[in-house]
Amino acid sequence: IHRTEDSQGIPKLKEDARAGGKIAGNARKQLEKKLGKSVVSQKRFIEKTENDLTLPEIEK
């Protein structure tokens, strides 16, 4: 969303993040409805590794 709309500034970036989260949440709910069960569980939890703590460099 940010890249498509070329969002600038914290308020707009927060709005984009909320919109993306809402889209992801709706997709999860639709999937759960179709499957008839939750896709989120402690059984599927993945522990963070040391590599997960650092953001990768993005080429410009």
Buried (B, 14 or more C-beta within 10 A) or exposed (E): BBEEEEBEEEEBEEBBEEEEEEEEEEEEEEEEEEEEEEEEEEEEEEEEEEEEEEEEEEEE
